[in-house]
């Protein structure tokens, strides 16, 4: 029985009110950040500024022409470069500066209700703001003209020339004479007078009386504002935008709201809940709350089974693992960067030698490369440190409570936790700091799976289950010493893996093992993972007799390893078809290409990885860092190793690749015939719509800097983007099947009374006593899905959408062949999920 159901109605209501207060605080935090720097949030001023800058530019053009024709006028040298910006840019700068100043005044009034009127900007303040912005733009353009080589080189390292970088670049080149404060004031006031004459701005003269002991002084101040209807329009647009901002959500201290057929569930506040189903694109860095653009799909896509499963995930009860929390806190504050713990104190960028002013171009380039790497490393470490602060603060805040997680479902039927940190789908620390809210009395079978889980986390996962248990039993003294002194025994449990580091999950599993042995209870979930689950589904669909056994679709004495199969293929090609680079590879790795070199590339293969990504993974995971010490070009090495891995994958995944090409061609056929997206119903009853709409650019109507770096905005059209849909079809199809598999497994376990779940797409988890049932159900439901020809089903779906049979001569027919794998063998496959 759930703990929530044991609470009285008064206790439940109290927790709901506390959660509502938490969500209000989250919303307040995001609004504070927005009000400080609204330009960072998709620029809500853009449309309003554009609309008014266009007609204001006409008056600006006439004014500049009049000034240019003035005879014998004495102007400072820098003014001509600023005027060379043109009427469009100047109009944009004036309108934007005015609107931002007025908006900031409105925010100040909201924060201080005692103000009867807004604290409007004075003409003096606004004029300097306008002049400063204009001078910065002009100096930036002049600096680019003065040193185009340096600009192009720096552009390789800066994805975005933000204002700080532009100012630094302009200062370094120093192509534009500095302007005095008085000169800037004169220019800014001229722009304001022009805006007032055109009706864009309104001047307000306010007389203030200052009384002192000696005399009374009356002073006049000139304030600048916008016409009332323009202020109202601007504030309405910005308020609409602010309402759509999404704060960082955290675990809930009350049970989430259920998802229904008519309404999205999750957080208490409807306005900050996730969309029911979300399709992601990476076209814009400026989105509503995340780095992805979201679109809502028809709510009827979610089946009854899907709603049951997602609501059960939301009902799963957790609490903070105090033992792990105390260890993490001690290690972090003592400055020991153990496992995934970042630095406690703020770090600085590593010192560098002086810039080689008199060096060669190569030396200068190398110096800039090294500087860029060091700054990137520092930025990443600082982001980790700040995230760690937030994680620990939140962990201690919710420590006294049972906690829940809101979940949402994407357009393929996959389930995602809505919490930013401290959720079971998170990083090592997030997982390790959570455990089941209530302990469960452990059985002998449960203790067996607790030991298997610890062995898996320790990296002993390529042997039989019995051998994993034996490994844990043989090292029992180590686990006892870790429990007695976790700080002094980090060498036993710390993981040195650069990716998917499991240090603190190991620690949590050790604590749970000793609790099970000494007290007969368990609270840490046991996870069983699919063996490269994407390839498992493609191999089952195509009946691939070569790859199927390597991803454990058949009975085995111990787990097979498809990663090793591809690595062995690389080794074989290096021996049979030698080259200089292949000789270097075999020499460095002592005649055998290691499994870790190919693992990530093979893991991503079922989702349509590109050759470029394969090469990039070699650099990102530092497999080729040894090349530098040998005087070899690391990028060339990555190209050669990437080609080697791709060739080996192509040989191994021949049948699987036919399956990917088959669904891709079906998608293209549907799009070409009816200009509509491909859709299909998964085995769990979830309707997937593979719809992608092109995002048309909506650039600002004036160019502040240049075409490449100008402010770009966009909107999604109702058109169908067939190219993007084609690219996304194979990964979306296989993701929909792994989501259906998880849904079917969970739904079956729910019917058997299991209440606790820790599910991560292709990693299924629950408490140890239920793992045997989970394993058998996983095999049964996998067989249930693939005993039916899924490729044949999706072809029939495509034919129904088009209204005719797939032509016999269509290219997709060439990929319909299947292998000889017996899918019934899955029912006896002990290591399907292990």
C-alpha positions in Angstrom: 0.0 0.0 0.0 1.3 3.5 -0.9 2.3 5.8 1.9 0.2 8.5 0.4 -3.0 6.4 0.9 -2.1 6.1 4.6 -2.1 9.9 5.1 -5.3 11.5 6.4 -7.1 14.0 4.2 -5.7 16.9 6.3 -2.1 15.6 5.9 -2.6 15.2 2.1 -4.0 18.8 1.8 -1.1 20.2 3.8 1.4 18.5 1.5 -0.4 19.8 -1.5 -0.3 23.4 -0.2 3.4 23.0 0.5 4.0 21.8 -3.0 2.0 24.7 -4.5 4.2 27.1 -2.5 7.3 25.3 -3.9 6.0 25.7 -7.5 5.1 29.3 -6.9 8.7 29.9 -5.8 10.1 28.1 -9.0 8.0 30.4 -11.1 9.2 33.4 -9.2 12.8 32.4 -9.7 12.5 32.1 -13.4 10.7 35.5 -13.6 13.5 37.1 -11.7 16.1 35.8 -14.2 13.9 36.9 -17.1 13.5 40.4 -15.7 17.3 40.7 -15.2 18.1 39.7 -18.8 15.0 39.3 -21.0 17.1 39.3 -24.2 18.4 35.8 -23.2 14.9 34.3 -23.4 14.0 34.2 -27.0 13.8 38.0 -27.1 10.2 38.9 -26.5 10.8 42.5 -27.7 11.7 41.4 -31.2 8.3 41.6 -32.9 7.3 44.9 -31.2 10.7 46.5 -32.0 10.6 45.4 -35.6 7.1 46.7 -36.3 8.0 50.2 -35.0 11.6 50.4 -36.3 10.4 50.0 -39.9 8.3 53.2 -40.0 10.7 55.1 -37.7 13.5 54.4 -40.2 11.8 56.5 -42.8 12.1 59.6 -40.7 15.6 58.7 -39.7 16.6 58.4 -43.3 15.5 62.0 -44.1 17.2 63.3 -41.0 20.6 61.7 -41.9 20.3 63.0 -45.4 19.7 66.5 -44.1 22.7 66.3 -41.8 24.9 65.0 -44.6 24.1 68.0 -46.7 24.8 70.6 -44.0 27.7 72.8 -45.1 30.6 73.8 -42.8 29.3 71.7 -39.9 31.9 70.5 -37.4 31.3 66.9 -36.3 33.6 64.5 -34.4 35.3 61.9 -36.6 33.5 58.9 -34.9 30.1 60.3 -35.7 30.4 59.6 -39.4 31.1 55.9 -38.8 28.0 55.7 -36.5 25.9 57.4 -39.2 27.2 54.9 -41.7 25.2 52.3 -39.8 22.3 53.6 -41.8 18.7 54.5 -40.9 17.5 50.9 -40.4 20.1 50.0 -37.8 19.9 53.4 -36.0 16.1 53.2 -35.9 16.3 49.7 -34.5 18.8 50.8 -31.8 16.7 53.8 -30.7 13.4 51.8 -30.5 15.0 48.9 -28.7 16.8 51.1 -26.1 13.6 53.0 -25.4 11.4 49.9 -25.0 13.9 48.1 -22.8 14.2 51.1 -20.6 10.4 51.5 -20.3 10.0 47.8 -19.6 12.7 47.8 -16.9 10.8 50.8 -15.3 7.6 48.8 -15.3 9.4 45.9 -13.5 10.7 48.3 -10.9 7.2 49.5 -10.3 6.0 45.9 -9.8 8.7 45.2 -7.3 7.9 48.4 -5.4 4.1 48.9 -5.1 4.5 52.2 -3.3 5.5 53.8 -6.6 2.5 55.6 -7.9 4.1 55.9 -11.4 6.8 54.1 -13.1 10.3 55.4 -12.6 10.7 56.5 -16.2 14.2 56.9 -17.7 15.4 60.5 -18.0 16.4 61.9 -21.4 20.0 61.9 -20.2 20.1 58.2 -19.3 18.3 57.1 -22.4 20.5 59.3 -24.7 23.7 57.7 -23.3 22.2 54.2 -23.7 21.4 54.9 -27.3 24.8 56.4 -28.1 26.7 53.6 -26.3 24.9 50.9 -28.3 25.4 52.8 -31.6 29.1 53.3 -30.9 29.6 49.6 -30.0 28.0 48.4 -33.2 30.0 50.9 -35.3 33.3 50.0 -33.6 32.5 46.3 -34.1 31.9 46.7 -37.8 35.1 48.8 -38.2 37.1 46.3 -36.3 36.0 43.5 -38.6 36.9 45.5 -41.6 40.3 46.3 -40.1 41.3 42.7 -39.4 39.1 40.2 -41.3 41.7 37.4 -40.9 41.6 37.5 -37.1 37.8 37.8 -37.1 37.4 34.7 -39.3 39.8 32.8 -37.1 38.0 33.7 -33.9 34.7 32.8 -35.5 35.8 29.2 -35.6 35.8 29.0 -31.8 32.8 31.3 -31.0 29.4 29.9 -31.9 27.9 33.2 -30.9 29.6 36.6 -30.9 27.8 37.8 -27.7 28.1 41.5 -26.6 31.0 40.8 -24.3 33.0 39.1 -27.0 32.2 41.8 -29.5 33.4 44.5 -27.1 36.6 42.6 -26.4 37.3 42.2 -30.1 36.6 45.8 -30.9 38.8 47.0 -28.0 41.7 44.7 -29.2 41.6 46.0 -32.8 40.8 49.6 -31.7 39.7 50.6 -35.2 37.3 53.4 -34.1 38.3 56.6 -32.2 36.9 56.8 -28.7 34.0 59.2 -28.2 33.8 61.6 -25.2 30.8 61.5 -22.9 29.7 64.9 -24.2 29.8 63.8 -27.8 27.8 60.7 -27.0 25.2 62.8 -25.1 24.8 65.1 -28.1 24.3 62.2 -30.5 21.9 60.4 -28.1 19.8 63.6 -27.6 19.6 64.1 -31.4 18.2 60.6 -31.8 15.6 61.2 -29.0 14.5 64.5 -30.5 14.0 62.8 -33.8 11.9 60.0 -32.2 9.8 62.6 -30.3 9.2 64.5 -33.6 8.1 61.3 -35.3 5.7 60.4 -32.5 7.5 57.3 -31.3 8.5 58.8 -27.9 6.8 61.2 -25.6 8.7 63.8 -23.5 7.4 64.6 -20.0 8.7 67.7 -18.2 8.4 67.2 -14.5 9.2 70.0 -12.0 10.5 68.9 -8.7 10.7 71.2 -5.7 13.6 70.7 -3.2 13.2 72.5 0.1 16.3 73.1 2.3 16.9 75.2 5.4 18.3 78.1 3.3 16.2 78.1 0.1 13.6 76.3 -2.1 14.9 75.1 -5.4 12.7 74.1 -8.4 14.4 71.8 -10.9 13.1 70.5 -14.2 13.6 66.9 -15.3 12.9 65.5 -18.7 11.5 62.0 -18.7 10.9 59.8 -21.8 8.1 57.4 -22.3 6.2 55.7 -25.1 2.6 56.3 -26.2 0.1 54.6 -24.0 -1.2 52.1 -26.6 2.4 51.1 -27.5 3.2 50.4 -23.8 0.1 48.3 -23.4 0.9 46.3 -26.6 4.5 45.7 -25.5 3.5 44.7 -21.9 0.8 42.3 -23.2 3.3 40.6 -25.6 5.9 40.2 -22.9 3.4 39.0 -20.3 2.2 36.3 -22.8 5.8 35.2 -23.2 6.6 35.2 -19.4 3.6 32.9 -18.8 5.2 30.3 -21.1 8.6 30.3 -19.4 9.3 26.9 -17.7 11.2 26.9 -14.4 13.6 24.2 -13.2 11.2 21.6 -11.7 12.3 19.4 -8.7 10.8 16.4 -7.0 7.4 16.8 -5.6 6.4 16.5 -1.9 2.9 15.4 -2.7 1.5 12.9 -5.2 1.4 14.3 -8.8 -1.9 14.9 -10.6 -3.0 11.9 -12.7 -2.9 12.1 -16.5 -6.4 11.7 -18.0 -7.7 11.5 -21.5 -8.6 15.2 -21.4 -5.8 16.8 -19.4 -2.1 16.6 -18.9 -1.1 15.5 -15.4 2.0 16.1 -13.3 2.7 19.2 -11.3 0.0 21.0 -9.3 0.2 24.2 -11.3 -1.2 23.4 -14.8 0.7 26.3 -16.4 4.1 24.7 -15.8 3.3 21.1 -16.6 5.0 19.5 -19.5 3.0 19.1 -22.7 1.5 15.6 -22.9 3.6 14.5 -25.9 6.5 16.5 -27.1 8.4 16.4 -30.4 11.9 17.8 -30.3 14.0 19.7 -32.8 17.3 21.4 -32.3 16.8 24.3 -34.6 16.8 27.0 -32.1 18.9 27.8 -29.0 16.2 30.0 -27.7 13.2 28.0 -26.6 10.6 28.0 -23.9 12.5 26.7 -20.9 14.7 24.1 -22.5 17.1 23.7 -25.4 14.3 22.1 -27.5 11.2 23.4 -29.3 8.1 21.7 -28.2 4.9 21.0 -30.1 1.7 19.5 -28.7 0.2 16.4 -30.3 -3.4 15.2 -30.2 -4.1 13.9 -26.6 -6.0 10.9 -28.0 -2.6 9.4 -28.9 -2.2 8.2 -25.3 -3.9 4.8 -24.8 -5.5 3.6 -21.6 -2.5 1.3 -21.0 -0.1 4.3 -21.4 -2.1 6.4 -18.9 -2.1 3.6 -16.4 1.6 3.1 -16.6 2.6 6.8 -16.5 0.3 7.4 -13.5 1.9 4.4 -11.7 5.3 5.9 -12.3 4.0 9.1 -10.7 2.7 7.2 -7.7 6.1 5.5 -7.0 7.4 6.9 -3.7 10.9 7.8 -3.0 13.0 9.5 -0.3 16.6 10.8 0.1 19.2 8.1 0.9 20.6 9.8 4.0 23.7 7.5 4.2 24.8 8.4 0.7 23.9 12.1 1.2 26.1 12.4 4.3 29.1 10.8 2.5 28.6 13.0 -0.6 28.3 16.1 1.5 31.5 15.3 3.5 33.5 14.6 0.4 32.3 17.6 -1.5 32.9 20.1 1.3 36.3 18.6 2.0 37.3 19.3 -1.6 37.8 15.7 -2.6 36.5 15.4 -6.2 35.5 11.7 -5.8 33.6 10.1 -8.7 31.3 12.7 -10.2 31.7 15.3 -7.4 32.9 18.6 -8.8 35.1 21.2 -7.0 33.5 22.8 -4.0 35.3 26.1 -4.4 35.1 28.3 -7.4 37.9 27.5 -9.8 39.9 29.8 -12.1 41.1 29.3 -15.7 44.5 27.7 -15.8 47.3 30.2 -16.3 48.8 30.5 -19.8 52.0 31.9 -21.2 51.9 35.3 -22.9 50.4 35.6 -26.3 53.2 35.0 -28.9 53.0 38.4 -30.6 56.2 37.8 -32.5 55.5 34.1 -33.1 54.5 32.4 -36.3 50.9 32.0 -37.4 51.0 28.3 -36.3 52.2 29.3 -32.8 49.5 31.9 -32.6 46.8 29.5 -33.7 48.0 26.9 -31.2 48.0 29.4 -28.4 44.4 30.4 -29.3 43.4 26.8 -29.5 44.8 26.1 -26.1 43.1 29.1 -24.6 39.8 28.1 -26.0 40.2 24.5 -24.6 41.0 25.8 -21.1 38.1 28.2 -21.1 35.7 25.5 -22.2 37.1 23.2 -19.5 36.6 25.9 -16.9 33.1 26.7 -18.0 32.1 23.0 -17.9 33.5 22.6 -14.4 31.9 25.8 -13.1 28.5 24.7 -14.5 28.9 21.3 -12.7 29.8 23.1 -9.4 26.7 25.3 -9.6 24.5 22.4 -10.4 26.0 20.5 -7.4 25.2 23.4 -5.1 21.6 23.2 -6.3 21.4 19.5 -6.0 22.7 19.4 -2.4 20.5 22.4 -1.4 17.4 20.6 -2.8 18.4 17.2 -1.3 18.6 18.6 2.2 15.4 20.6 1.7 13.3 17.5 0.8 15.2 15.1 3.1 12.3 14.9 5.7 9.7 14.1 3.0 8.5 11.3 0.9 8.9 12.5 -2.7 7.3 11.8 -6.0 8.2 12.6 -9.6 5.9 14.0 -12.3 6.3 12.2 -15.6 5.5 13.2 -19.2 5.3 11.2 -22.4 6.9 12.1 -25.6 5.4 11.6 -29.1 6.9 8.1 -29.4 5.4 6.9 -26.1 8.6 7.2 -24.0 8.4 8.3 -20.4 10.5 11.0 -18.9 10.8 12.4 -15.4 9.9 16.0 -15.2 12.4 16.8 -12.4 15.6 18.7 -13.2 17.7 16.9 -10.6 17.3 14.1 -8.1 15.3 11.8 -10.3 15.8 8.1 -11.2 16.6 8.8 -14.8 19.4 11.3 -13.9 23.1 11.2 -13.4 25.0 9.0 -11.0 24.6 11.3 -8.0 20.9 11.8 -8.7 20.2 8.1 -8.8 22.4 7.3 -5.8 20.7 9.9 -3.6 17.3 8.3 -4.0 15.8 5.1 -2.6 12.4 3.6 -2.0 10.3 5.4 0.6 9.6 2.3 2.6 12.0 -0.7 3.2 11.0 -4.1 2.0 11.8 -7.3 3.9 14.3 -9.1 1.6 14.0 -12.7 0.6 16.8 -15.2 -0.3 16.0 -14.6 -4.0 16.0 -10.8 -3.4 19.4 -11.0 -1.8 20.7 -12.9 -4.9 19.6 -10.0 -7.2 21.0 -7.4 -4.8 24.4 -9.1 -5.3 24.0 -9.2 -9.0 23.1 -5.5 -9.1 26.3 -4.7 -7.1 28.4 -6.8 -9.5 26.9 -5.0 -12.5 27.7 -1.6 -11.0 31.3 -2.8 -10.3 31.7 -3.7 -14.0 31.5 -7.4 -13.5 28.6 -7.8 -16.0 30.0 -10.0 -18.8 29.9 -13.2 -16.7 27.0 -15.4 -15.6 24.7 -14.4 -12.8 26.1 -17.0 -10.5 29.6 -15.8 -11.2 28.5 -12.2 -10.4 27.1 -13.4 -7.1 30.4 -15.3 -6.4 32.4 -12.1 -7.1 30.3 -10.2 -4.5 30.7 -13.0 -1.9 34.4 -13.2 -2.5 34.8 -9.5 -1.8 32.5 -9.4 1.3 35.3 -8.0 3.4 35.7 -5.0 1.1 32.0 -4.2 1.4 32.1 -4.4 5.2 35.1 -2.1 5.3 33.3 0.4 2.9 30.3 0.5 5.3 32.6 1.1 8.2 34.6 3.9 6.6 33.2 5.0 3.2 35.6 8.1 3.2 38.7 6.0 3.6 37.8 3.3 1.1 37.1 5.2 -2.0 39.6 3.1 -3.9 37.2 0.2 -3.6 34.0 1.8 -4.8 35.1 4.8 -6.9 34.6 4.4 -10.7 37.2 5.9 -13.0 35.0 5.7 -16.1 34.8 9.1 -17.9 31.3 8.4 -19.2 28.4 6.8 -17.2 30.4 6.9 -14.0 28.6 4.8 -11.3 30.7 5.7 -8.2 27.9 6.6 -5.8 25.4 4.1 -7.2 28.1 1.5 -6.2 28.2 3.1 -2.7 24.4 3.0 -2.4 24.3 -0.7 -3.5 27.0 -1.6 -1.0 25.0 0.1 1.8 21.9 -1.7 0.7 23.7 -5.1 0.5 24.8 -4.8 4.1 21.3 -3.7 5.2 19.9 -6.8 3.6 22.5 -9.0 5.3 22.4 -7.4 8.7 18.8 -6.2 9.0 16.9 -8.1 6.3 15.7 -5.0 4.4 16.2 -3.4 1.1 15.4 0.0 -0.3 17.7 0.5 -3.4 16.2 -0.5 -6.7 17.9 -3.2 -8.8 18.3 -2.4 -12.5 18.4 -4.9 -15.4 19.5 -3.4 -18.8 18.9 -4.5 -22.3 21.9 -5.6 -24.3 22.1 -2.6 -26.7 18.3 -2.6 -26.8 17.9 -0.7 -30.1 19.9 -3.4 -31.9 17.8 -6.1 -30.1 14.6 -4.7 -31.6 16.1 -4.4 -35.1 17.6 -7.9 -34.9 14.3 -9.3 -33.8 12.3 -7.5 -36.6 14.7 -8.6 -39.3 15.4 -12.1 -37.7 19.1 -11.4 -37.9 20.8 -14.7 -37.1 24.2 -13.1 -36.9 23.5 -10.2 -34.6 20.6 -11.7 -32.6 22.8 -14.1 -30.5 25.3 -11.2 -30.0 22.6 -9.1 -28.3 21.4 -12.1 -26.2 18.2 -12.9 -28.1 19.1 -16.6 -27.8 20.0 -18.8 -24.7 23.6 -18.3 -23.6 25.8 -19.6 -20.8 27.0 -16.1 -20.3 26.2 -12.7 -21.9 27.3 -12.2 -25.5 28.8 -8.9 -26.5 28.0 -7.2 -29.9 30.5 -4.4 -29.1 33.3 -7.0 -29.0 32.1 -8.4 -32.3 32.5 -5.1 -34.0 35.8 -4.5 -32.3 37.1 -7.9 -33.5 35.9 -6.9 -37.0 38.1 -3.8 -36.8 41.1 -5.8 -35.7 40.5 -8.3 -38.5 40.4 -5.6 -41.2 43.6 -4.0 -39.8 45.4 -7.3 -40.2 43.9 -8.2 -43.6 44.1 -4.8 -45.2 47.1 -3.0 -43.5 47.9 0.7 -43.8 50.1 3.1 -41.9 47.3 4.2 -39.7 46.1 0.7 -39.0 49.6 -0.3 -38.1 49.7 2.5 -35.6 46.3 1.3 -34.1 47.5 -2.3 -33.7 50.8 -1.2 -32.3 49.3 1.1 -29.7 46.6 -1.4 -28.6 48.9 -4.4 -28.7 47.3 -6.1 -31.7 43.7 -5.9 -30.6 41.3 -2.9 -31.1 39.6 -2.6 -27.6 35.9 -2.9 -27.1 35.6 0.6 -25.5 36.7 2.3 -28.7 33.7 1.1 -30.7 31.1 0.9 -27.9 29.4 4.3 -28.2 29.3 4.2 -32.0 27.7 0.7 -32.0 25.3 1.7 -29.2 24.0 4.6 -31.3 23.9 2.7 -34.6 20.2 1.6 -34.3 19.2 5.2 -34.1 20.9 6.3 -37.3 24.4 7.5 -36.3 26.3 9.4 -39.0 29.9 8.8 -40.0 30.8 12.2 -38.8 29.5 11.4 -35.3 31.5 8.2 -35.2 34.7 10.2 -35.8 33.7 12.9 -33.2 33.1 10.2 -30.5 36.8 9.1 -30.9 37.9 12.6 -30.0 35.3 13.3 -27.3 36.1 10.1 -25.5 39.8 10.7 -25.8 40.6 7.3 -27.4 43.2 8.8 -29.6 45.0 11.2 -27.2 48.1 9.0 -27.5 48.6 10.3 -31.1 50.0 13.6 -29.9 52.8 12.0 -28.0 53.8 10.2 -31.2 53.6 13.3 -33.3 50.5 12.1 -35.2 47.5 14.2 -36.3 44.7 13.3 -34.0 42.0 14.4 -36.4 43.4 12.3 -39.2 43.5 9.4 -36.8 39.8 10.0 -35.9 38.9 9.9 -39.6 40.8 6.6 -40.1 39.4 5.0 -37.0 35.9 6.2 -37.8 36.0 4.7 -41.3 37.2 1.4 -39.8 34.4 1.3 -37.3 31.8 2.2 -39.9 33.0 -0.6 -42.2 33.0 -3.2 -39.4 29.5 -2.1 -38.3 28.2 -2.3 -41.9 29.4 -5.9 -42.1 27.9 -6.9 -38.8 24.5 -5.0 -39.1 23.6 -6.0 -42.6 20.1 -7.3 -41.9 19.5 -4.5 -39.3 20.4 -1.9 -41.9 17.9 -3.4 -44.3 15.2 -2.9 -41.6 16.2 0.8 -41.1 16.2 1.5 -44.8 12.8 -0.3 -45.2 10.9 1.9 -42.7 12.6 5.0 -44.1 11.5 4.2 -47.7 8.0 3.6 -46.5 8.0 7.0 -44.8 9.2 8.6 -48.0 6.5 6.8 -50.0 3.7 8.0 -47.7 5.0 11.6 -47.7 5.5 11.6 -51.5 2.0 10.2 -52.2 -0.2 12.1 -49.8 2.2 14.8 -48.4 1.3 13.7 -44.9 3.3 12.2 -42.0 3.8 8.5 -41.4 1.9 7.3 -38.4 1.6 3.9 -36.7 0.1 2.3 -33.6 2.6 0.6 -31.2 1.9 -2.8 -29.5 0.8 -0.8 -26.4 -1.9 1.0 -28.4 0.0 4.3 -28.5 -0.5 6.4 -31.7 2.8 7.7 -33.0 2.8 10.5 -35.6 6.2 11.0 -37.3 5.4 14.7 -38.1 8.0 17.4 -38.5 7.1 20.9 -39.6 9.7 23.1 -41.2 10.8 26.0 -39.0 11.0 29.1 -41.2 13.4 31.8 -40.2 12.1 35.1 -39.1 15.1 37.4 -39.0 15.0 40.9 -37.5 14.1 43.3 -40.3 17.3 45.3 -39.6 20.8 43.9 -39.4 22.8 45.0 -36.4 26.0 43.2 -37.2 26.1 40.8 -40.1 24.0 38.1 -41.7 25.7 35.2 -39.9 25.2 36.5 -36.4 22.1 38.6 -36.7 19.2 37.9 -34.3 17.3 35.0 -35.8 13.9 33.9 -34.8 11.5 31.5 -36.3 8.1 29.9 -36.3 6.8 26.4 -37.2 4.5 26.2 -40.3 1.8 23.7 -40.9 3.7 22.3 -43.9 5.2 18.7 -43.8 9.0 18.5 -43.7 9.5 15.2 -45.5 13.3 15.3 -45.3 13.5 15.7 -41.6 10.8 13.0 -41.2 12.8 10.6 -43.3 15.9 11.1 -41.2 14.0 10.6 -38.0 11.9 7.6 -39.0 14.3 4.7 -38.1 15.1 6.0 -34.6 11.6 7.1 -33.9 10.2 3.7 -34.9 12.6 1.7 -32.8 12.1 4.1 -29.8 8.4 3.6 -30.1 8.9 -0.2 -29.8 11.2 0.0 -26.8 8.6 2.4 -25.2 5.8 -0.1 -26.0 7.9 -3.0 -24.5 8.4 -1.1 -21.3 4.7 -0.2 -21.2 3.6 -3.8 -21.7 6.0 -5.0 -19.0 5.0 -2.5 -16.4 1.2 -2.9 -17.1 1.6 -6.7 -16.5 3.5 -6.1 -13.3 0.9 -3.6 -12.1 -1.8 -6.2 -12.5 0.3 -8.5 -10.2 0.4 -5.8 -7.5 3.9 -4.4 -7.9 4.0 -0.7 -6.9 7.6 0.4 -7.0 9.3 1.1 -10.4 12.6 2.7 -11.5 12.3 2.7 -15.3 14.8 4.3 -17.8 13.6 3.4 -21.3 15.7 0.2 -21.8 16.7 -0.2 -18.1 14.0 -1.8 -16.0 14.2 -1.5 -12.2 12.2 -2.4 -9.1 13.0 -3.7 -5.6 15.1 -6.9 -5.5 12.3 -9.3 -4.5 10.4 -8.6 -7.7 13.3 -8.9 -10.1 12.7 -12.6 -11.1 9.1 -11.7 -12.1 10.3 -8.6 -13.9 12.9 -10.7 -15.9 10.3 -13.3 -17.0 7.8 -10.6 -18.0 10.4 -8.8 -20.0 11.1 -11.9 -22.1 7.4 -12.7 -22.5 6.5 -9.2 -23.7 9.5 -8.9 -26.0 8.4 -12.2 -27.6 4.8 -10.9 -27.8 5.9 -7.9 -29.7 8.2 -9.6 -32.2 6.2 -12.8 -32.7 4.3 -10.5 -35.1 6.1 -9.1 -38.1 6.4 -5.5 -37.1 7.8 -4.5 -40.5 4.9 -6.1 -42.2 2.5 -4.2 -39.9 4.0 -0.8 -40.6 3.9 -1.6 -44.4 0.2 -2.3 -44.1 -0.2 0.9 -42.1 1.5 2.9 -44.9 -0.7 1.2 -47.5 -3.8 2.2 -45.5 -2.6 5.8 -45.3 -1.9 6.0 -49.0 -5.0 4.0 -50.0 -3.2 1.6 -52.3 -0.8 -1.4 -52.2 3.0 -0.7 -52.1 4.2 -1.2 -55.7 6.1 -4.4 -56.4 8.9 -2.4 -58.0 9.2 0.1 -55.2 12.8 0.3 -53.7 11.4 -0.7 -50.3 10.7 -4.2 -51.6 14.4 -4.8 -51.9 14.7 -4.6 -48.1 11.9 -7.0 -47.1 14.2 -10.1 -46.8 14.6 -11.5 -43.3 17.1 -13.8 -41.6 16.6 -17.2 -40.0 16.6 -16.2 -36.3 14.1 -18.2 -34.2 12.3 -15.6 -32.2 10.9 -18.2 -29.8 14.4 -18.5 -28.4 13.9 -15.2 -26.7 11.7 -17.0 -24.1 14.8 -18.9 -23.0 17.3 -16.0 -23.3 18.5 -15.6 -19.8 20.5 -12.5 -20.6 18.0 -10.6 -22.7 17.9 -8.0 -19.9 20.7 -8.5 -17.4 
